[in-house]
Amino acid sequence: FAQMKQKGQINKLENIAVRKVEITEAWQEQGTDYVTVLFTANLLDYTVDDKTGQVVAGDRRAPVKFEEFWTFCRLSGHPQWALAAINQK
């Protein structure tokens, strides 16, 4: 993001639409619970020039589909989960 800021560019993420949420695995390891969730979604992802508003990368009209695995963890028996990893499919 620092490079984009130096270039006077802003990345825009808009119209985020989650299409599917699926638990793909869950396990326990050494007193820690883990769960991995697959998020399938689409959004508008593009970069604009900060001064002119002109699109310099991506497309402000064509949605991009993405799938990501988010893994959460917590100490076994505790109610609060924390995000441990995000991986692209």
PyMOL Python script that loads the backbone (N, CA, C, O; Angstrom):
from pymol import cmd

cmd.read_pdbstr("""\
ATOM      1  N   PHE A   1       0.813  -1.197   0.000  1.00  0.00           N
ATOM      2  CA  PHE A   1       0.000   0.000   0.000  1.00  0.00           C
ATOM      3  C   PHE A   1       0.859   1.265   0.000  1.00  0.00           C
ATOM      4  O   PHE A   1       0.429   2.310  -0.488  1.00  0.00           O
ATOM      5  N   ALA A   2       2.059   1.170   0.541  1.00  0.00           N
ATOM      6  CA  ALA A   2       2.940   2.336   0.573  1.00  0.00           C
ATOM      7  C   ALA A   2       3.316   2.762  -0.841  1.00  0.00           C
ATOM      8  O   ALA A   2       3.379   3.956  -1.134  1.00  0.00           O
ATOM      9  N   GLN A   3       3.566   1.787  -1.724  1.00  0.00           N
ATOM     10  CA  GLN A   3       3.905   2.110  -3.116  1.00  0.00           C
ATOM     11  C   GLN A   3       2.741   2.802  -3.809  1.00  0.00           C
ATOM     12  O   GLN A   3       2.935   3.763  -4.552  1.00  0.00           O
ATOM     13  N   MET A   4       1.540   2.314  -3.565  1.00  0.00           N
ATOM     14  CA  MET A   4       0.361   2.928  -4.173  1.00  0.00           C
ATOM     15  C   MET A   4       0.207   4.370  -3.682  1.00  0.00           C
ATOM     16  O   MET A   4      -0.110   5.270  -4.459  1.00  0.00           O
ATOM     17  N   LYS A   5       0.431   4.573  -2.403  1.00  0.00           N
ATOM     18  CA  LYS A   5       0.307   5.920  -1.834  1.00  0.00           C
ATOM     19  C   LYS A   5       1.324   6.868  -2.467  1.00  0.00           C
ATOM     20  O   LYS A   5       1.002   8.013  -2.784  1.00  0.00           O
ATOM     21  N   GLN A   6       2.559   6.381  -2.649  1.00  0.00           N
ATOM     22  CA  GLN A   6       3.599   7.198  -3.277  1.00  0.00           C
ATOM     23  C   GLN A   6       3.231   7.563  -4.715  1.00  0.00           C
ATOM     24  O   GLN A   6       3.551   8.655  -5.183  1.00  0.00           O
ATOM     25  N   LYS A   7       2.560   6.650  -5.409  1.00  0.00           N
ATOM     26  CA  LYS A   7       2.152   6.887  -6.797  1.00  0.00           C
ATOM     27  C   LYS A   7       0.869   7.711  -6.886  1.00  0.00           C
ATOM     28  O   LYS A   7       0.446   8.091  -7.978  1.00  0.00           O
ATOM     29  N   GLY A   8       0.252   7.986  -5.735  1.00  0.00           N
ATOM     30  CA  GLY A   8      -1.000   8.732  -5.735  1.00  0.00           C
ATOM     31  C   GLY A   8      -2.165   7.893  -6.224  1.00  0.00           C
ATOM     32  O   GLY A   8      -3.057   8.387  -6.914  1.00  0.00           O
ATOM     33  N   GLN A   9      -2.148   6.608  -5.856  1.00  0.00           N
ATOM     34  CA  GLN A   9      -3.195   5.681  -6.282  1.00  0.00           C
ATOM     35  C   GLN A   9      -3.960   5.143  -5.078  1.00  0.00           C
ATOM     36  O   GLN A   9      -3.421   5.014  -3.979  1.00  0.00           O
ATOM     37  N   ILE A  10      -5.228   4.833  -5.317  1.00  0.00           N
ATOM     38  CA  ILE A  10      -6.086   4.266  -4.274  1.00  0.00           C
ATOM     39  C   ILE A  10      -6.744   3.010  -4.828  1.00  0.00           C
ATOM     40  O   ILE A  10      -7.335   3.033  -5.908  1.00  0.00           O
ATOM     41  N   ASN A  11      -6.638   1.898  -4.071  1.00  0.00           N
ATOM     42  CA  ASN A  11      -7.314   0.661  -4.456  1.00  0.00           C
ATOM     43  C   ASN A  11      -8.737   0.702  -3.918  1.00  0.00           C
ATOM     44  O   ASN A  11      -8.949   0.951  -2.731  1.00  0.00           O
ATOM     45  N   LYS A  12      -9.702   0.461  -4.780  1.00  0.00           N
ATOM     46  CA  LYS A  12     -11.119   0.479  -4.406  1.00  0.00           C
ATOM     47  C   LYS A  12     -11.659  -0.949  -4.401  1.00  0.00           C
ATOM     48  O   LYS A  12     -11.443  -1.705  -5.348  1.00  0.00           O
ATOM     49  N   LEU A  13     -12.355  -1.309  -3.337  1.00  0.00           N
ATOM     50  CA  LEU A  13     -13.078  -2.575  -3.226  1.00  0.00           C
ATOM     51  C   LEU A  13     -14.526  -2.214  -2.945  1.00  0.00           C
ATOM     52  O   LEU A  13     -14.839  -1.652  -1.896  1.00  0.00           O
ATOM     53  N   GLU A  14     -15.415  -2.539  -3.886  1.00  0.00           N
ATOM     54  CA  GLU A  14     -16.814  -2.133  -3.759  1.00  0.00           C
ATOM     55  C   GLU A  14     -17.754  -3.284  -4.108  1.00  0.00           C
ATOM     56  O   GLU A  14     -17.354  -4.279  -4.713  1.00  0.00           O
ATOM     57  N   ASN A  15     -19.002  -3.121  -3.714  1.00  0.00           N
ATOM     58  CA  ASN A  15     -20.072  -4.083  -4.032  1.00  0.00           C
ATOM     59  C   ASN A  15     -19.676  -5.511  -3.678  1.00  0.00           C
ATOM     60  O   ASN A  15     -19.848  -6.426  -4.483  1.00  0.00           O
ATOM     61  N   ILE A  16     -19.155  -5.694  -2.492  1.00  0.00           N
ATOM     62  CA  ILE A  16     -18.741  -7.021  -2.041  1.00  0.00           C
ATOM     63  C   ILE A  16     -19.986  -7.863  -1.794  1.00  0.00           C
ATOM     64  O   ILE A  16     -20.875  -7.473  -1.037  1.00  0.00           O
ATOM     65  N   ALA A  17     -20.035  -9.016  -2.440  1.00  0.00           N
ATOM     66  CA  ALA A  17     -21.190  -9.909  -2.315  1.00  0.00           C
ATOM     67  C   ALA A  17     -20.698 -11.314  -1.982  1.00  0.00           C
ATOM     68  O   ALA A  17     -20.114 -11.988  -2.830  1.00  0.00           O
ATOM     69  N   VAL A  18     -20.932 -11.754  -0.752  1.00  0.00           N
ATOM     70  CA  VAL A  18     -20.555 -13.105  -0.345  1.00  0.00           C
ATOM     71  C   VAL A  18     -21.598 -14.062  -0.901  1.00  0.00           C
ATOM     72  O   VAL A  18     -22.788 -13.924  -0.617  1.00  0.00           O
ATOM     73  N   ARG A  19     -21.156 -15.025  -1.687  1.00  0.00           N
ATOM     74  CA  ARG A  19     -22.061 -15.966  -2.355  1.00  0.00           C
ATOM     75  C   ARG A  19     -22.201 -17.287  -1.611  1.00  0.00           C
ATOM     76  O   ARG A  19     -23.246 -17.936  -1.673  1.00  0.00           O
ATOM     77  N   LYS A  20     -21.139 -17.683  -0.904  1.00  0.00           N
ATOM     78  CA  LYS A  20     -21.183 -18.979  -0.226  1.00  0.00           C
ATOM     79  C   LYS A  20     -20.175 -18.978   0.918  1.00  0.00           C
ATOM     80  O   LYS A  20     -19.074 -18.442   0.792  1.00  0.00           O
ATOM     81  N   VAL A  21     -20.569 -19.587   2.033  1.00  0.00           N
ATOM     82  CA  VAL A  21     -19.690 -19.773   3.183  1.00  0.00           C
ATOM     83  C   VAL A  21     -19.785 -21.243   3.565  1.00  0.00           C
ATOM     84  O   VAL A  21     -20.872 -21.763   3.818  1.00  0.00           O
ATOM     85  N   GLU A  22     -18.634 -21.903   3.605  1.00  0.00           N
ATOM     86  CA  GLU A  22     -18.637 -23.350   3.848  1.00  0.00           C
ATOM     87  C   GLU A  22     -17.499 -23.722   4.801  1.00  0.00           C
ATOM     88  O   GLU A  22     -16.346 -23.356   4.572  1.00  0.00           O
ATOM     89  N   ILE A  23     -17.829 -24.450   5.870  1.00  0.00           N
ATOM     90  CA  ILE A  23     -16.783 -24.977   6.752  1.00  0.00           C
ATOM     91  C   ILE A  23     -16.155 -26.163   6.035  1.00  0.00           C
ATOM     92  O   ILE A  23     -16.839 -27.128   5.696  1.00  0.00           O
ATOM     93  N   THR A  24     -14.840 -26.085   5.805  1.00  0.00           N
ATOM     94  CA  THR A  24     -14.163 -27.146   5.062  1.00  0.00           C
ATOM     95  C   THR A  24     -13.423 -28.119   5.965  1.00  0.00           C
ATOM     96  O   THR A  24     -13.215 -29.274   5.592  1.00  0.00           O
ATOM     97  N   GLU A  25     -13.025 -27.668   7.145  1.00  0.00           N
ATOM     98  CA  GLU A  25     -12.405 -28.582   8.102  1.00  0.00           C
ATOM     99  C   GLU A  25     -12.407 -27.965   9.496  1.00  0.00           C
ATOM    100  O   GLU A  25     -12.448 -26.747   9.668  1.00  0.00           O
ATOM    101  N   ALA A  26     -12.361 -28.850  10.475  1.00  0.00           N
ATOM    102  CA  ALA A  26     -12.279 -28.428  11.875  1.00  0.00           C
ATOM    103  C   ALA A  26     -11.486 -29.495  12.616  1.00  0.00           C
ATOM    104  O   ALA A  26     -11.663 -30.690  12.383  1.00  0.00           O
ATOM    105  N   TRP A  27     -10.609 -29.049  13.510  1.00  0.00           N
ATOM    106  CA  TRP A  27      -9.803 -30.004  14.240  1.00  0.00           C
ATOM    107  C   TRP A  27      -9.311 -29.379  15.539  1.00  0.00           C
ATOM    108  O   TRP A  27      -9.433 -28.176  15.771  1.00  0.00           O
ATOM    109  N   GLN A  28      -8.748 -30.253  16.381  1.00  0.00           N
ATOM    110  CA  GLN A  28      -8.190 -29.804  17.653  1.00  0.00           C
ATOM    111  C   GLN A  28      -6.753 -30.304  17.731  1.00  0.00           C
ATOM    112  O   GLN A  28      -6.452 -31.440  17.366  1.00  0.00           O
ATOM    113  N   GLU A  29      -5.876 -29.431  18.216  1.00  0.00           N
ATOM    114  CA  GLU A  29      -4.458 -29.777  18.263  1.00  0.00           C
ATOM    115  C   GLU A  29      -3.819 -29.116  19.469  1.00  0.00           C
ATOM    116  O   GLU A  29      -3.796 -27.889  19.565  1.00  0.00           O
ATOM    117  N   GLN A  30      -3.304 -29.907  20.383  1.00  0.00           N
ATOM    118  CA  GLN A  30      -2.584 -29.421  21.561  1.00  0.00           C
ATOM    119  C   GLN A  30      -3.329 -28.315  22.309  1.00  0.00           C
ATOM    120  O   GLN A  30      -2.753 -27.278  22.639  1.00  0.00           O
ATOM    121  N   GLY A  31      -4.615 -28.546  22.571  1.00  0.00           N
ATOM    122  CA  GLY A  31      -5.407 -27.605  23.358  1.00  0.00           C
ATOM    123  C   GLY A  31      -5.938 -26.404  22.599  1.00  0.00           C
ATOM    124  O   GLY A  31      -6.448 -25.458  23.200  1.00  0.00           O
ATOM    125  N   THR A  32      -5.818 -26.438  21.278  1.00  0.00           N
ATOM    126  CA  THR A  32      -6.330 -25.351  20.445  1.00  0.00           C
ATOM    127  C   THR A  32      -7.317 -25.904  19.429  1.00  0.00           C
ATOM    128  O   THR A  32      -7.055 -26.920  18.786  1.00  0.00           O
ATOM    129  N   ASP A  33      -8.458 -25.225  19.287  1.00  0.00           N
ATOM    130  CA  ASP A  33      -9.461 -25.579  18.275  1.00  0.00           C
ATOM    131  C   ASP A  33      -9.192 -24.772  17.010  1.00  0.00           C
ATOM    132  O   ASP A  33      -8.822 -23.600  17.074  1.00  0.00           O
ATOM    133  N   TYR A  34      -9.382 -25.413  15.865  1.00  0.00           N
ATOM    134  CA  TYR A  34      -9.213 -24.748  14.571  1.00  0.00           C
ATOM    135  C   TYR A  34     -10.434 -25.017  13.707  1.00  0.00           C
ATOM    136  O   TYR A  34     -11.033 -26.089  13.787  1.00  0.00           O
ATOM    137  N   VAL A  35     -10.797 -24.056  12.891  1.00  0.00           N
ATOM    138  CA  VAL A  35     -11.844 -24.253  11.894  1.00  0.00           C
ATOM    139  C   VAL A  35     -11.442 -23.452  10.656  1.00  0.00           C
ATOM    140  O   VAL A  35     -11.008 -22.305  10.754  1.00  0.00           O
ATOM    141  N   THR A  36     -11.596 -24.081   9.494  1.00  0.00           N
ATOM    142  CA  THR A  36     -11.299 -23.407   8.235  1.00  0.00           C
ATOM    143  C   THR A  36     -12.594 -23.225   7.467  1.00  0.00           C
ATOM    144  O   THR A  36     -13.378 -24.161   7.310  1.00  0.00           O
ATOM    145  N   VAL A  37     -12.808 -22.010   6.994  1.00  0.00           N
ATOM    146  CA  VAL A  37     -14.030 -21.633   6.286  1.00  0.00           C
ATOM    147  C   VAL A  37     -13.653 -21.165   4.882  1.00  0.00           C
ATOM    148  O   VAL A  37     -12.730 -20.368   4.710  1.00  0.00           O
ATOM    149  N   LEU A  38     -14.376 -21.667   3.883  1.00  0.00           N
ATOM    150  CA  LEU A  38     -14.181 -21.217   2.502  1.00  0.00           C
ATOM    151  C   LEU A  38     -15.218 -20.149   2.193  1.00  0.00           C
ATOM    152  O   LEU A  38     -16.421 -20.403   2.251  1.00  0.00           O
ATOM    153  N   PHE A  39     -14.744 -18.949   1.864  1.00  0.00           N
ATOM    154  CA  PHE A  39     -15.618 -17.857   1.449  1.00  0.00           C
ATOM    155  C   PHE A  39     -15.538 -17.721  -0.067  1.00  0.00           C
ATOM    156  O   PHE A  39     -14.452 -17.580  -0.629  1.00  0.00           O
ATOM    157  N   THR A  40     -16.695 -17.765  -0.726  1.00  0.00           N
ATOM    158  CA  THR A  40     -16.777 -17.507  -2.160  1.00  0.00           C
ATOM    159  C   THR A  40     -17.544 -16.204  -2.324  1.00  0.00           C
ATOM    160  O   THR A  40     -18.656 -16.061  -1.816  1.00  0.00           O
ATOM    161  N   ALA A  41     -16.948 -15.261  -3.031  1.00  0.00           N
ATOM    162  CA  ALA A  41     -17.560 -13.935  -3.144  1.00  0.00           C
ATOM    163  C   ALA A  41     -17.132 -13.274  -4.447  1.00  0.00           C
ATOM    164  O   ALA A  41     -16.248 -13.760  -5.153  1.00  0.00           O
ATOM    165  N   ASN A  42     -17.782 -12.152  -4.748  1.00  0.00           N
ATOM    166  CA  ASN A  42     -17.304 -11.321  -5.845  1.00  0.00           C
ATOM    167  C   ASN A  42     -17.418  -9.860  -5.452  1.00  0.00           C
ATOM    168  O   ASN A  42     -18.189  -9.483  -4.570  1.00  0.00           O
ATOM    169  N   LEU A  43     -16.619  -9.050  -6.140  1.00  0.00           N
ATOM    170  CA  LEU A  43     -16.556  -7.627  -5.826  1.00  0.00           C
ATOM    171  C   LEU A  43     -15.970  -6.872  -7.004  1.00  0.00           C
ATOM    172  O   LEU A  43     -15.438  -7.456  -7.948  1.00  0.00           O
ATOM    173  N   LEU A  44     -16.084  -5.572  -6.921  1.00  0.00           N
ATOM    174  CA  LEU A  44     -15.396  -4.704  -7.870  1.00  0.00           C
ATOM    175  C   LEU A  44     -14.056  -4.347  -7.234  1.00  0.00           C
ATOM    176  O   LEU A  44     -14.011  -3.856  -6.107  1.00  0.00           O
ATOM    177  N   ASP A  45     -12.966  -4.594  -7.955  1.00  0.00           N
ATOM    178  CA  ASP A  45     -11.616  -4.361  -7.447  1.00  0.00           C
ATOM    179  C   ASP A  45     -10.843  -3.592  -8.510  1.00  0.00           C
ATOM    180  O   ASP A  45     -10.501  -4.134  -9.560  1.00  0.00           O
ATOM    181  N   TYR A  46     -10.577  -2.333  -8.225  1.00  0.00           N
ATOM    182  CA  TYR A  46      -9.869  -1.509  -9.205  1.00  0.00           C
ATOM    183  C   TYR A  46      -9.062  -0.429  -8.491  1.00  0.00           C
ATOM    184  O   TYR A  46      -9.284  -0.140  -7.315  1.00  0.00           O
ATOM    185  N   THR A  47      -8.127   0.156  -9.222  1.00  0.00           N
ATOM    186  CA  THR A  47      -7.252   1.186  -8.675  1.00  0.00           C
ATOM    187  C   THR A  47      -7.446   2.476  -9.460  1.00  0.00           C
ATOM    188  O   THR A  47      -7.498   2.468 -10.690  1.00  0.00           O
ATOM    189  N   VAL A  48      -7.552   3.581  -8.732  1.00  0.00           N
ATOM    190  CA  VAL A  48      -7.744   4.886  -9.380  1.00  0.00           C
ATOM    191  C   VAL A  48      -6.608   5.838  -9.018  1.00  0.00           C
ATOM    192  O   VAL A  48      -5.955   5.699  -7.984  1.00  0.00           O
ATOM    193  N   ASP A  49      -6.396   6.806  -9.901  1.00  0.00           N
ATOM    194  CA  ASP A  49      -5.485   7.908  -9.624  1.00  0.00           C
ATOM    195  C   ASP A  49      -6.177   8.826  -8.618  1.00  0.00           C
ATOM    196  O   ASP A  49      -7.321   9.232  -8.826  1.00  0.00           O
ATOM    197  N   ASP A  50      -5.483   9.148  -7.535  1.00  0.00           N
ATOM    198  CA  ASP A  50      -6.065   9.940  -6.451  1.00  0.00           C
ATOM    199  C   ASP A  50      -6.518  11.333  -6.901  1.00  0.00           C
ATOM    200  O   ASP A  50      -7.506  11.855  -6.385  1.00  0.00           O
ATOM    201  N   LYS A  51      -5.824  11.920  -7.830  1.00  0.00           N
ATOM    202  CA  LYS A  51      -6.152  13.288  -8.264  1.00  0.00           C
ATOM    203  C   LYS A  51      -7.235  13.333  -9.343  1.00  0.00           C
ATOM    204  O   LYS A  51      -8.130  14.178  -9.300  1.00  0.00           O
ATOM    205  N   THR A  52      -7.146  12.413 -10.315  1.00  0.00           N
ATOM    206  CA  THR A  52      -8.068  12.472 -11.458  1.00  0.00           C
ATOM    207  C   THR A  52      -9.266  11.546 -11.322  1.00  0.00           C
ATOM    208  O   THR A  52     -10.299  11.764 -11.955  1.00  0.00           O
ATOM    209  N   GLY A  53      -9.130  10.503 -10.491  1.00  0.00           N
ATOM    210  CA  GLY A  53     -10.198   9.513 -10.371  1.00  0.00           C
ATOM    211  C   GLY A  53     -10.210   8.515 -11.513  1.00  0.00           C
ATOM    212  O   GLY A  53     -11.074   7.640 -11.563  1.00  0.00           O
ATOM    213  N   GLN A  54      -9.250   8.637 -12.438  1.00  0.00           N
ATOM    214  CA  GLN A  54      -9.173   7.736 -13.592  1.00  0.00           C
ATOM    215  C   GLN A  54      -8.716   6.347 -13.150  1.00  0.00           C
ATOM    216  O   GLN A  54      -7.806   6.214 -12.332  1.00  0.00           O
ATOM    217  N   VAL A  55      -9.360   5.313 -13.700  1.00  0.00           N
ATOM    218  CA  VAL A  55      -8.990   3.930 -13.399  1.00  0.00           C
ATOM    219  C   VAL A  55      -7.639   3.629 -14.045  1.00  0.00           C
ATOM    220  O   VAL A  55      -7.463   3.816 -15.249  1.00  0.00           O
ATOM    221  N   VAL A  56      -6.680   3.158 -13.229  1.00  0.00           N
ATOM    222  CA  VAL A  56      -5.351   2.816 -13.741  1.00  0.00           C
ATOM    223  C   VAL A  56      -5.098   1.312 -13.724  1.00  0.00           C
ATOM    224  O   VAL A  56      -4.128   0.841 -14.320  1.00  0.00           O
ATOM    225  N   ALA A  57      -5.957   0.556 -13.049  1.00  0.00           N
ATOM    226  CA  ALA A  57      -5.856  -0.907 -13.021  1.00  0.00           C
ATOM    227  C   ALA A  57      -7.214  -1.474 -12.633  1.00  0.00           C
ATOM    228  O   ALA A  57      -7.954  -0.865 -11.861  1.00  0.00           O
ATOM    229  N   GLY A  58      -7.536  -2.650 -13.177  1.00  0.00           N
ATOM    230  CA  GLY A  58      -8.815  -3.277 -12.876  1.00  0.00           C
ATOM    231  C   GLY A  58      -9.944  -2.659 -13.677  1.00  0.00           C
ATOM    232  O   GLY A  58      -9.720  -1.955 -14.662  1.00  0.00           O
ATOM    233  N   ASP A  59     -11.172  -2.938 -13.234  1.00  0.00           N
ATOM    234  CA  ASP A  59     -12.358  -2.473 -13.955  1.00  0.00           C
ATOM    235  C   ASP A  59     -13.443  -2.141 -12.937  1.00  0.00           C
ATOM    236  O   ASP A  59     -13.785  -2.975 -12.098  1.00  0.00           O
ATOM    237  N   ARG A  60     -13.980  -0.939 -13.007  1.00  0.00           N
ATOM    238  CA  ARG A  60     -14.998  -0.524 -12.032  1.00  0.00           C
ATOM    239  C   ARG A  60     -16.382  -1.079 -12.348  1.00  0.00           C
ATOM    240  O   ARG A  60     -17.322  -0.846 -11.588  1.00  0.00           O
ATOM    241  N   ARG A  61     -16.529  -1.818 -13.466  1.00  0.00           N
ATOM    242  CA  ARG A  61     -17.841  -2.360 -13.826  1.00  0.00           C
ATOM    243  C   ARG A  61     -17.899  -3.891 -13.847  1.00  0.00           C
ATOM    244  O   ARG A  61     -18.988  -4.462 -13.784  1.00  0.00           O
ATOM    245  N   ALA A  62     -16.763  -4.555 -13.934  1.00  0.00           N
ATOM    246  CA  ALA A  62     -16.732  -6.021 -14.054  1.00  0.00           C
ATOM    247  C   ALA A  62     -16.352  -6.659 -12.715  1.00  0.00           C
ATOM    248  O   ALA A  62     -15.217  -6.517 -12.261  1.00  0.00           O
ATOM    249  N   PRO A  63     -17.295  -7.359 -12.087  1.00  0.00           N
ATOM    250  CA  PRO A  63     -16.990  -8.005 -10.807  1.00  0.00           C
ATOM    251  C   PRO A  63     -15.926  -9.098 -10.954  1.00  0.00           C
ATOM    252  O   PRO A  63     -15.837  -9.767 -11.984  1.00  0.00           O
ATOM    253  N   VAL A  64     -15.137  -9.256  -9.915  1.00  0.00           N
ATOM    254  CA  VAL A  64     -14.105 -10.280  -9.853  1.00  0.00           C
ATOM    255  C   VAL A  64     -14.536 -11.310  -8.810  1.00  0.00           C
ATOM    256  O   VAL A  64     -14.894 -10.950  -7.688  1.00  0.00           O
ATOM    257  N   LYS A  65     -14.502 -12.586  -9.181  1.00  0.00           N
ATOM    258  CA  LYS A  65     -14.838 -13.657  -8.235  1.00  0.00           C
ATOM    259  C   LYS A  65     -13.568 -14.048  -7.484  1.00  0.00           C
ATOM    260  O   LYS A  65     -12.484 -14.105  -8.065  1.00  0.00           O
ATOM    261  N   PHE A  66     -13.714 -14.315  -6.189  1.00  0.00           N
ATOM    262  CA  PHE A  66     -12.570 -14.834  -5.448  1.00  0.00           C
ATOM    263  C   PHE A  66     -13.026 -15.866  -4.434  1.00  0.00           C
ATOM    264  O   PHE A  66     -14.170 -15.856  -3.980  1.00  0.00           O
ATOM    265  N   GLU A  67     -12.110 -16.753  -4.091  1.00  0.00           N
ATOM    266  CA  GLU A  67     -12.350 -17.781  -3.087  1.00  0.00           C
ATOM    267  C   GLU A  67     -11.171 -17.754  -2.123  1.00  0.00           C
ATOM    268  O   GLU A  67     -10.013 -17.806  -2.539  1.00  0.00           O
ATOM    269  N   GLU A  68     -11.475 -17.672  -0.841  1.00  0.00           N
ATOM    270  CA  GLU A  68     -10.437 -17.633   0.181  1.00  0.00           C
ATOM    271  C   GLU A  68     -10.780 -18.580   1.320  1.00  0.00           C
ATOM    272  O   GLU A  68     -11.934 -18.699   1.733  1.00  0.00           O
ATOM    273  N   PHE A  69      -9.748 -19.248   1.814  1.00  0.00           N
ATOM    274  CA  PHE A  69      -9.870 -20.068   3.011  1.00  0.00           C
ATOM    275  C   PHE A  69      -9.414 -19.230   4.197  1.00  0.00           C
ATOM    276  O   PHE A  69      -8.282 -18.746   4.224  1.00  0.00           O
ATOM    277  N   TRP A  70     -10.294 -19.059   5.174  1.00  0.00           N
ATOM    278  CA  TRP A  70      -9.955 -18.350   6.402  1.00  0.00           C
ATOM    279  C   TRP A  70      -9.899 -19.382   7.526  1.00  0.00           C
ATOM    280  O   TRP A  70     -10.864 -20.113   7.743  1.00  0.00           O
ATOM    281  N   THR A  71      -8.781 -19.444   8.235  1.00  0.00           N
ATOM    282  CA  THR A  71      -8.635 -20.363   9.362  1.00  0.00           C
ATOM    283  C   THR A  71      -8.662 -19.562  10.658  1.00  0.00           C
ATOM    284  O   THR A  71      -7.921 -18.595  10.835  1.00  0.00           O
ATOM    285  N   PHE A  72      -9.538 -19.998  11.555  1.00  0.00           N
ATOM    286  CA  PHE A  72      -9.702 -19.365  12.862  1.00  0.00           C
ATOM    287  C   PHE A  72      -9.220 -20.334  13.932  1.00  0.00           C
ATOM    288  O   PHE A  72      -9.263 -21.549  13.738  1.00  0.00           O
ATOM    289  N   CYS A  73      -8.759 -19.798  15.068  1.00  0.00           N
ATOM    290  CA  CYS A  73      -8.332 -20.649  16.174  1.00  0.00           C
ATOM    291  C   CYS A  73      -8.774 -20.038  17.502  1.00  0.00           C
ATOM    292  O   CYS A  73      -9.062 -18.845  17.600  1.00  0.00           O
ATOM    293  N   ARG A  74      -8.818 -20.886  18.505  1.00  0.00           N
ATOM    294  CA  ARG A  74      -9.116 -20.445  19.874  1.00  0.00           C
ATOM    295  C   ARG A  74      -8.578 -21.496  20.827  1.00  0.00           C
ATOM    296  O   ARG A  74      -8.396 -22.653  20.447  1.00  0.00           O
ATOM    297  N   LEU A  75      -8.325 -21.099  22.057  1.00  0.00           N
ATOM    298  CA  LEU A  75      -7.989 -22.074  23.083  1.00  0.00           C
ATOM    299  C   LEU A  75      -9.237 -22.903  23.340  1.00  0.00           C
ATOM    300  O   LEU A  75     -10.332 -22.355  23.463  1.00  0.00           O
ATOM    301  N   SER A  76      -9.083 -24.207  23.420  1.00  0.00           N
ATOM    302  CA  SER A  76     -10.233 -25.090  23.615  1.00  0.00           C
ATOM    303  C   SER A  76     -11.052 -24.654  24.816  1.00  0.00           C
ATOM    304  O   SER A  76     -10.510 -24.428  25.898  1.00  0.00           O
ATOM    305  N   GLY A  77     -12.366 -24.536  24.622  1.00  0.00           N
ATOM    306  CA  GLY A  77     -13.268 -24.153  25.687  1.00  0.00           C
ATOM    307  C   GLY A  77     -13.492 -22.656  25.825  1.00  0.00           C
ATOM    308  O   GLY A  77     -14.404 -22.238  26.538  1.00  0.00           O
ATOM    309  N   HIS A  78     -12.688 -21.845  25.167  1.00  0.00           N
ATOM    310  CA  HIS A  78     -12.866 -20.389  25.224  1.00  0.00           C
ATOM    311  C   HIS A  78     -13.776 -19.933  24.087  1.00  0.00           C
ATOM    312  O   HIS A  78     -13.727 -20.496  22.993  1.00  0.00           O
ATOM    313  N   PRO A  79     -14.605 -18.920  24.333  1.00  0.00           N
ATOM    314  CA  PRO A  79     -15.574 -18.509  23.315  1.00  0.00           C
ATOM    315  C   PRO A  79     -15.001 -17.636  22.191  1.00  0.00           C
ATOM    316  O   PRO A  79     -15.600 -17.547  21.120  1.00  0.00           O
ATOM    317  N   GLN A  80     -13.859 -16.995  22.418  1.00  0.00           N
ATOM    318  CA  GLN A  80     -13.364 -16.013  21.450  1.00  0.00           C
ATOM    319  C   GLN A  80     -12.424 -16.642  20.423  1.00  0.00           C
ATOM    320  O   GLN A  80     -11.412 -17.251  20.766  1.00  0.00           O
ATOM    321  N   TRP A  81     -12.796 -16.472  19.137  1.00  0.00           N
ATOM    322  CA  TRP A  81     -11.990 -16.969  18.024  1.00  0.00           C
ATOM    323  C   TRP A  81     -11.103 -15.847  17.492  1.00  0.00           C
ATOM    324  O   TRP A  81     -11.453 -14.670  17.581  1.00  0.00           O
ATOM    325  N   ALA A  82      -9.955 -16.224  16.940  1.00  0.00           N
ATOM    326  CA  ALA A  82      -9.040 -15.265  16.310  1.00  0.00           C
ATOM    327  C   ALA A  82      -8.702 -15.766  14.908  1.00  0.00           C
ATOM    328  O   ALA A  82      -8.608 -16.971  14.675  1.00  0.00           O
ATOM    329  N   LEU A  83      -8.523 -14.848  13.999  1.00  0.00           N
ATOM    330  CA  LEU A  83      -8.136 -15.204  12.643  1.00  0.00           C
ATOM    331  C   LEU A  83      -6.663 -15.592  12.644  1.00  0.00           C
ATOM    332  O   LEU A  83      -5.812 -14.822  13.091  1.00  0.00           O
ATOM    333  N   ALA A  84      -6.361 -16.802  12.138  1.00  0.00           N
ATOM    334  CA  ALA A  84      -4.987 -17.303  12.143  1.00  0.00           C
ATOM    335  C   ALA A  84      -4.332 -17.246  10.765  1.00  0.00           C
ATOM    336  O   ALA A  84      -3.117 -17.073  10.665  1.00  0.00           O
ATOM    337  N   ALA A  85      -5.133 -17.391   9.693  1.00  0.00           N
ATOM    338  CA  ALA A  85      -4.550 -17.406   8.347  1.00  0.00           C
ATOM    339  C   ALA A  85      -5.618 -17.155   7.299  1.00  0.00           C
ATOM    340  O   ALA A  85      -6.792 -17.467   7.497  1.00  0.00           O
ATOM    341  N   ILE A  86      -5.186 -16.580   6.171  1.00  0.00           N
ATOM    342  CA  ILE A  86      -6.037 -16.421   4.991  1.00  0.00           C
ATOM    343  C   ILE A  86      -5.242 -16.938   3.802  1.00  0.00           C
ATOM    344  O   ILE A  86      -4.103 -16.523   3.584  1.00  0.00           O
ATOM    345  N   ASN A  87      -5.838 -17.842   3.033  1.00  0.00           N
ATOM    346  CA  ASN A  87      -5.182 -18.400   1.849  1.00  0.00           C
ATOM    347  C   ASN A  87      -6.121 -18.335   0.659  1.00  0.00           C
ATOM    348  O   ASN A  87      -7.310 -18.633   0.781  1.00  0.00           O
ATOM    349  N   GLN A  88      -5.592 -17.946  -0.488  1.00  0.00           N
ATOM    350  CA  GLN A  88      -6.369 -17.931  -1.726  1.00  0.00           C
ATOM    351  C   GLN A  88      -6.517 -19.363  -2.230  1.00  0.00           C
ATOM    352  O   GLN A  88      -5.622 -20.192  -2.069  1.00  0.00           O
ATOM    353  N   LYS A  89      -7.664 -19.634  -2.842  1.00  0.00           N
ATOM    354  CA  LYS A  89      -7.886 -20.968  -3.409  1.00  0.00           C
ATOM    355  C   LYS A  89      -7.195 -21.047  -4.739  1.00  0.00           C
ATOM    356  O   LYS A  89      -7.247 -22.083  -5.401  1.00  0.00           O
TER     357      LYS A  89
END
""", "prot")
cmd.dss("prot")
cmd.show_as("cartoon", "prot")
cmd.util.cbc("prot")
cmd.orient("prot")
